[in-house]
Amino acid sequence: MSTSIRVSDETKEKLARLKREDESWDEFLDRLANEGSGMKAGAWKGTDKAEKAREAIKRSRESFQQ
């Protein structure tokens, strides 16, 4: 099955820069559509990422207070 999607030349150029050489346009658009949906509640469970994020926020706030 095939579907055509009309985009401007400028948009096509932007998309082409993001597309990997080894993926089809269908694979690229699927990856692009799913990238933002990867983080869910508990994504950092069992890692130190939450603590590192808290520390970074604290450092950032302290730098503005000086």
Backbone as a chain_set.jsonl record, in Angstrom:
{"seq": "MSTSIRVSDETKEKLARLKREDESWDEFLDRLANEGSGMKAGAWKGTDKAEKAREAIKRSRESFQQ", "coords": {"N": [[0.847, -1.169, 0.0], [0.455, 2.258, -0.692], [0.885, 5.684, 0.05], [0.67, 9.062, -0.764], [2.203, 12.014, 0.382], [1.973, 15.382, 0.38], [4.47, 17.804, 0.542], [6.311, 20.839, 1.031], [9.204, 21.839, -0.907], [11.16, 22.844, 0.767], [10.451, 21.735, 3.27], [10.788, 19.018, 2.658], [13.557, 18.946, 2.259], [14.451, 19.547, 4.86], [13.48, 17.313, 6.238], [14.894, 15.311, 4.898], [17.473, 15.79, 5.811], [17.287, 14.857, 8.399], [16.743, 12.195, 8.096], [18.051, 8.932, 8.21], [20.707, 7.346, 6.381], [20.42, 4.606, 5.994], [17.725, 3.992, 6.202], [14.361, 3.615, 5.043], [11.948, 5.93, 3.639], [9.498, 5.415, 4.827], [10.268, 4.027, 7.165], [11.724, 6.072, 8.377], [9.72, 8.083, 8.827], [8.065, 6.679, 10.552], [9.793, 6.306, 12.741], [10.202, 8.991, 13.438], [7.606, 9.738, 14.157], [7.259, 8.245, 16.443], [9.234, 8.995, 18.238], [8.787, 10.994, 20.262], [7.151, 9.711, 22.028], [8.425, 8.062, 23.785], [9.127, 8.411, 26.531], [7.876, 7.533, 29.569], [6.001, 7.361, 32.659], [8.058, 6.334, 35.299], [10.249, 5.792, 33.761], [12.867, 6.306, 34.482], [13.295, 4.654, 36.572], [15.226, 2.686, 38.738], [17.6, 3.773, 37.943], [20.147, 6.36, 38.187], [19.333, 8.703, 37.128], [17.208, 10.432, 37.85], [18.092, 11.55, 40.261], [20.408, 12.839, 39.338], [19.22, 14.715, 37.664], [17.82, 16.243, 39.543], [19.991, 17.309, 40.955], [21.181, 18.843, 38.942], [19.194, 20.745, 38.493], [19.21, 21.999, 40.982], [21.832, 23.089, 41.001], [21.557, 24.847, 38.875], [19.603, 26.64, 39.83], [21.003, 27.68, 42.01], [23.048, 29.023, 40.69], [21.742, 31.214, 39.646], [21.106, 32.607, 41.904], [23.386, 33.746, 42.876]], "CA": [[0.0, 0.0, 0.0], [1.256, 3.466, -0.799], [0.184, 6.947, 0.245], [1.492, 10.234, -1.06], [2.049, 13.143, 1.291], [2.551, 16.573, -0.25], [5.205, 18.735, 1.4], [7.089, 21.805, 0.249], [10.6, 21.452, -1.129], [11.902, 23.2, 1.981], [10.153, 20.716, 4.279], [11.421, 17.767, 2.221], [14.989, 19.083, 2.525], [14.638, 19.43, 6.31], [13.264, 15.909, 6.593], [15.991, 14.524, 4.331], [18.644, 15.949, 6.684], [17.058, 14.054, 9.607], [16.612, 10.786, 7.714], [19.296, 8.155, 8.168], [20.975, 6.774, 5.059], [20.038, 3.196, 5.906], [16.302, 3.768, 6.433], [13.423, 4.054, 4.012], [11.131, 7.059, 4.088], [8.485, 4.878, 5.741], [10.936, 3.778, 8.449], [12.051, 7.377, 8.947], [8.514, 8.734, 9.338], [7.617, 5.902, 11.711], [10.697, 6.665, 13.846], [9.912, 10.373, 13.799], [6.299, 9.781, 14.816], [7.318, 7.551, 17.726], [10.307, 9.495, 19.103], [8.297, 11.746, 21.401], [6.308, 8.906, 22.912], [9.251, 7.089, 24.48], [9.271, 8.6, 27.965], [6.662, 7.294, 30.334], [6.229, 7.34, 34.106], [8.924, 5.24, 35.723], [11.298, 5.556, 32.769], [14.176, 6.392, 35.129], [13.317, 3.742, 37.721], [16.396, 1.818, 38.766], [18.79, 4.492, 37.483], [20.436, 7.559, 38.973], [18.999, 9.865, 36.302], [16.352, 11.369, 38.588], [18.947, 12.27, 41.209], [21.257, 13.742, 38.554], [18.368, 15.817, 37.211], [17.588, 17.099, 40.714], [21.24, 18.025, 41.226], [21.357, 19.846, 37.887], [18.232, 21.818, 38.776], [19.712, 22.708, 42.161], [22.978, 23.896, 40.564], [21.04, 25.919, 38.027], [18.957, 27.629, 40.702], [22.048, 28.335, 42.8], [23.813, 29.932, 39.835], [20.96, 32.436, 39.485], [21.026, 33.292, 43.189], [24.675, 34.359, 43.201]], "C": [[0.895, 1.235, 0.0], [0.368, 4.695, -0.636], [1.147, 8.073, -0.072], [1.17, 11.332, -0.064], [2.735, 14.336, 0.64], [3.226, 17.446, 0.806], [5.968, 19.693, 0.493], [8.509, 21.279, 0.065], [11.437, 21.72, 0.111], [11.689, 22.153, 3.077], [10.825, 19.4, 3.922], [12.924, 17.809, 2.495], [15.283, 18.941, 4.017], [14.494, 17.979, 6.756], [14.415, 15.035, 6.099], [17.25, 14.632, 5.186], [18.514, 15.113, 7.956], [17.035, 12.556, 9.33], [17.985, 10.119, 7.661], [19.456, 7.521, 6.793], [20.419, 5.366, 4.903], [18.55, 2.94, 6.137], [15.464, 4.288, 5.272], [12.658, 5.264, 4.535], [10.064, 6.589, 5.061], [9.083, 4.629, 7.122], [11.261, 5.096, 9.153], [10.824, 8.042, 9.565], [7.956, 7.996, 10.543], [8.47, 6.239, 12.932], [10.382, 8.07, 14.351], [8.603, 10.478, 14.579], [6.343, 9.164, 16.206], [8.35, 8.109, 18.691], [9.792, 10.182, 20.355], [7.521, 10.92, 22.403], [7.105, 7.928, 23.767], [9.316, 7.222, 25.992], [7.927, 8.456, 28.657], [7.009, 7.305, 31.817], [7.063, 6.12, 34.464], [10.075, 4.959, 34.772], [12.69, 5.556, 33.395], [14.3, 5.446, 36.313], [14.533, 2.816, 37.623], [17.661, 2.471, 38.245], [19.036, 5.683, 38.407], [20.071, 8.835, 38.214], [18.145, 10.887, 37.042], [17.189, 12.2, 39.554], [19.86, 13.253, 40.475], [20.46, 14.941, 38.05], [18.098, 16.782, 38.36], [18.822, 17.944, 41.028], [21.469, 19.128, 40.197], [20.415, 21.024, 38.098], [18.719, 22.659, 39.95], [20.883, 23.613, 41.781], [22.519, 25.09, 39.73], [20.408, 27.019, 38.871], [19.988, 28.395, 41.518], [22.828, 29.336, 41.956], [23.069, 31.242, 39.601], [20.898, 33.246, 40.767], [22.309, 34.037, 43.527], [24.794, 35.758, 42.693]], "O": [[1.959, 1.246, 0.619], [-0.76, 4.731, -1.128], [2.314, 8.028, 0.316], [0.011, 11.551, 0.288], [3.938, 14.302, 0.379], [2.629, 17.78, 1.829], [6.233, 19.386, -0.669], [8.954, 20.39, 0.79], [12.312, 20.931, 0.465], [12.643, 21.736, 3.734], [11.378, 18.733, 4.796], [13.501, 16.808, 2.92], [16.255, 18.288, 4.398], [15.29, 17.482, 7.552], [14.857, 14.126, 6.802], [18.016, 13.672, 5.279], [19.523, 14.704, 8.531], [17.28, 11.748, 10.225], [18.946, 10.679, 7.135], [18.473, 7.199, 6.125], [19.997, 4.975, 3.814], [18.144, 1.784, 6.259], [15.816, 5.267, 4.614], [12.714, 5.583, 5.723], [9.755, 7.292, 6.024], [8.477, 4.979, 8.135], [11.094, 5.222, 10.366], [10.88, 8.512, 10.702], [7.428, 8.623, 11.462], [7.942, 6.436, 14.027], [10.306, 8.3, 15.558], [8.514, 11.227, 15.552], [5.539, 9.528, 17.065], [8.348, 7.733, 19.864], [10.341, 9.954, 21.434], [7.257, 11.379, 23.515], [6.522, 7.054, 24.409], [9.543, 6.225, 26.678], [6.971, 9.172, 28.358], [8.183, 7.264, 32.184], [6.804, 5.013, 33.991], [10.805, 3.985, 34.957], [13.594, 4.884, 32.898], [15.328, 5.447, 36.99], [14.823, 2.247, 36.571], [18.691, 1.809, 38.113], [18.233, 5.972, 39.294], [20.461, 9.93, 38.62], [18.344, 12.09, 36.876], [17.011, 13.415, 39.651], [20.064, 14.374, 40.939], [20.974, 16.059, 38.015], [18.142, 17.999, 38.176], [18.717, 19.134, 41.325], [21.904, 20.225, 40.547], [20.804, 22.175, 37.899], [18.648, 23.887, 39.914], [20.927, 24.773, 42.19], [23.035, 26.199, 39.871], [20.659, 28.202, 38.641], [19.871, 29.606, 41.7], [23.227, 30.388, 42.457], [23.699, 32.276, 39.38], [20.659, 34.452, 40.722], [22.295, 34.897, 44.408], [25.825, 36.401, 42.891]]}, "num_chains": 1, "name": "protein.A"}
